[in-house]
């Protein structure tokens, strides 16, 4: 955004002042843009025009910043020239962190799991405390560009670097697939395109930034994206709170709605109609299980019965919504035996889940049972998840890389504080939003006749039945809570429509979700491509490659990775938040012991790091594969229905076993093998010195950055 290089305090102040003016004007422009679309909505603009305006307008701005920041300079491409002020690096880091999982998934998981879902917020927030204390200042003091580069320099040799590259690519790719999924979900919501087309349309916005300008373009784009996403997230929370409680401060007043939600939950547990629906769902699960015994006969019978049902509905002039729903079910019926078998299995599992009290949702304010095996296991999983998310956050390569971009170590420390401040704005809003949405569902939606259901339910169910589905199971013509399925990934996106807010707010939230997914996808793609180009291509394959060749190779890897991630995301493997949790466990087990012990223990050596990283990552992957149904069946690691968990710990929290193993192995192997060489020990000493490294040190960053 500027050619000003870091140097004197005066030049730094002038640069920060220029950023204040530019992003102040950008914020005003965002507000005016939303107000203009609100006025146009009142004058009859259609849904398609408003959604398209949000998509085109925001993506063009991001693309414009990316084009203006294009570069082939190595330091600018990899670390934005190491001149990003602490506050703006904090905003960029917050946007990088506020992924689709945070923006779309956090309130959703709190809606589904109640306050047990606070494990995510506690773990992620605690992780930034670890970053500030244990990692960020020391990594900035080291300089250079990537986390594999740090590990390779600290431990020496190529083995550690190769393991770090492989783990960086694996962890970041899992994470980026989730972001691309979010891009497709939001883009299809904004435009009406199919999910698959939405993935590739939205991906263009990702590539413009990370492909052209690297970290320089990504940083300044992420600052703009943070402004959009925080406005988009807080506006509906404040508005819903004012509509429901009369207060514009939901954090302090949503306890009123929580009391109503808890009372309504108690009523639903005893409601005869709800009990009847749960009984019918149990029978439906049993019927699906019977169908699995003779799939071809069940396929023929289902098609015949559904055809007769549609004819009966037409003859009796049933509500149009019910007829359309039945016709969609007929169109979506599987055409082959494998598809039918999978469909019957899903039907059985979904029916069993919805047949649980409160349709399988945890009481919003309920606490884990104080006694009994179930309570003990739930508490253990809660704490294990918090542990994995904390250490995983502190070890994620794309997060740590952001702290290479600040002008100094002191700016890095302040930057972590700014990051946490900006992140907390969303995390304080998420629990309130979950309660406000559940209040709206209980008081406005449940009990509504099927003929009067809001239009957004039909639109979302058409987009993806796994996100929203309704069915009159007991045939009384009214929606029971057990007849409604709301996926966690659409709670935030559908909240404005659920609360009756103007259409422009609905699409503002969608634009915020798109900004969150794009910002994190940019950072992740850059992390993957930089690891492959700088740490693999340059450090191992072609050490004599020029800087411009390394940058061009990185850009090629951005393109390849983005296309591959889009293809995987189009398969719709799973929901957002649980999928990404596995990446945190893997990052924690692979990187955290090697990073922290490499900084604070001079005796840690190459053999210990290699053994510790492989042991931690290997145990994590093995535990996940052994306890997840798909990998278990593919690799033949156990009986399909057997519970092979240790102490009842869920596979997404496998890091609770991998991290201790990695620490112990690194410690023991380091002690029984020769001490690290003088260069590695000298580096460990310098990492803890209060001053940055001298400019002439072969592994320091550019002199102007120090």
Number of C-alpha atoms within 10 A of each C-alpha: 15 9 7 11 15 23 14 8 9 10 13 18 13 12 20 18 11 14 17 13 11 12 16 12 11 16 16 10 12 17 12 12 15 17 13 12 21 17 13 15 17 12 9 8 13 12 16 12 15 22 25 17 18 23 23 14 15 21 22 14 16 25 21 15 23 28 16 16 24 22 20 18 16 18 22 20 27 27 25 25 24 27 26 29 22 25 22 22 28 27 27 31 31 29 31 29 25 27 25 33 28 23 29 30 24 27 30 29 27 27 29 23 19 21 20 21 20 20 20 24 22 17 22 26 19 19 23 23 17 16 22 19 12 17 21 24 26 28 23 31 26 24 25 21 26 25 26 27 23 21 25 23 18 29 27 18 12 18 16 27 26 22 21 27 24 17 23 26 22 16 23 26 23 20 26 29 27 30 32 31 29 32 32 28 27 30 29 22 25 26 19 17 16 15 23 19 15 24 27 20 16 24 23 14 25 30 24 23 32 31 28 23 27 36 31 30 29 33 32 24 26 30 22 23 33 25 20 25 25 23 18 22 26 19 16 23 25 19 20 26 23 15 14 17 17 13 16 16 16 26 17 10 17 20 16 14 21 19 15 15 24 16 11 14 19 12 12 19 15 11 12 11 18 23 19 16 22 25 15 16 25 19 16 19 24 14 14 22 16 14 21 18 11 12 19 15 11 19 19 10 12 14 16 12 10 16 13 11 15 19 12 13 15 12 9 9 10 13 14 13 15 18 18 13 18 18 15 12 13 16 11 9 15 17 10 11 14 12 13 19 21 13 16 23 17 14 18 23 15 17 22 19 19 22 25 18 18 20 23 15 17 21 19 23 16 12 14 16 13 10 8 8 11 13 14 16 16 18 18 16 21 21 17 23 26 24 26 32 32 27 29 28 29 29 29 24 26 26 22 19 23 30 33 33 29 29 23 24 23 16 21 29 21 18 28 26 18 21 23 21 15 20 24 15 13 22 21 14 18 29 25 26 29 27 26 26 24 22 21 20 18 17 13 12 20 17 15 15 14 18 14 12 17 14 10 13 19 17 14 18 17 15 18 14 16 16 18 23 18 21 18 17 18 18 9 11 16 21 25 27 21 29 21 18 18 20 19 24 25 19 26 26 26 21 24 24 18 21 20 14 15 14 18 23 23 24 27 27 29 29 30 27 33 32 36 31 34 35 35 32 34 31 30 31 31 29 31 26 26 29 29 24 24 26 24 21 19 19 18 14 12 13 13 11 13 11 15 12 16 21 25 15 18 28 25 14 21 26 17 13 21 23 17 12 24 23 17 16 24 18 10 14 12 12 18 25 20 13 17 22 22 24 24 31 35 33 31 31 34 35 30 24 27 30 21 16 19 24 22 15 13 17 20 28 27 29 22 26 31 24 21 30 29 22 22 32 26 16 21 29 18 15 23 22 19 22 25 17 16 12 14 18 15 9 10 12 16 14 12 13 8 9 11 17 15 12 10 15 22 21 25 26 27 31 34 25 19 29 31 16 21 30 24 17 23 27 22 14 19 22 15 10 14 13 16 19 13 9 13 22 19 13 19 23 14 18 21 15 11 12 13 21 21 14 14 10 9 8 16 18 25 14 13 13 20 22
